[in-house]
């Protein structure tokens, strides 16, 4: 489903194309960062910290005002027990 009101579409595609040109492994566009830095989740506290960080990203970027407002976020599962889009065992 395409959102005709999305004003950043062309800009986002351009940015992904530029990122893809810098990497010989990418044919068209690159969405994810190339490097990753794995962090060991060694306690519940660290898990909750990382999960909260991920859930806050759309809020910090200004896309939504609340973590459960982002359609593809697992925050909906944790906050509302909403399993309609993504099924997650939150126990």
GILINNOR-V940140 format. One record per residue. N is the residue number from 1. OMEGA is omega in whole degrees, -180 to 180 (* if undefined). Layout:
BEGIN
n=N omega=OMEGA
n=N omega=OMEGA
END
This chain:
BEGIN
n=1 omega=-178
n=2 omega=178
n=3 omega=-178
n=4 omega=180
n=5 omega=-179
n=6 omega=-175
n=7 omega=-176
n=8 omega=-173
n=9 omega=-177
n=10 omega=179
n=11 omega=-180
n=12 omega=178
n=13 omega=178
n=14 omega=180
n=15 omega=179
n=16 omega=177
n=17 omega=178
n=18 omega=179
n=19 omega=180
n=20 omega=180
n=21 omega=-180
n=22 omega=-174
n=23 omega=-178
n=24 omega=179
n=25 omega=-175
n=26 omega=-179
n=27 omega=-175
n=28 omega=-175
n=29 omega=176
n=30 omega=-179
n=31 omega=-178
n=32 omega=174
n=33 omega=-177
n=34 omega=-176
n=35 omega=172
n=36 omega=180
n=37 omega=-176
n=38 omega=178
n=39 omega=180
n=40 omega=177
n=41 omega=-172
n=42 omega=178
n=43 omega=178
n=44 omega=180
n=45 omega=179
n=46 omega=178
n=47 omega=-179
n=48 omega=178
n=49 omega=-178
n=50 omega=179
n=51 omega=178
n=52 omega=177
n=53 omega=180
n=54 omega=-179
n=55 omega=-178
n=56 omega=-177
n=57 omega=180
n=58 omega=178
n=59 omega=180
n=60 omega=179
n=61 omega=178
n=62 omega=180
n=63 omega=179
n=64 omega=179
n=65 omega=-179
n=66 omega=-176
n=67 omega=-179
n=68 omega=179
n=69 omega=-180
n=70 omega=-172
n=71 omega=-173
n=72 omega=-179
n=73 omega=175
n=74 omega=176
n=75 omega=177
n=76 omega=179
n=77 omega=-177
n=78 omega=-175
n=79 omega=-175
n=80 omega=-172
n=81 omega=-180
n=82 omega=-178
n=83 omega=-173
n=84 omega=-177
n=85 omega=-175
n=86 omega=-179
n=87 omega=-178
n=88 omega=174
n=89 omega=-176
n=90 omega=-180
n=91 omega=*
END
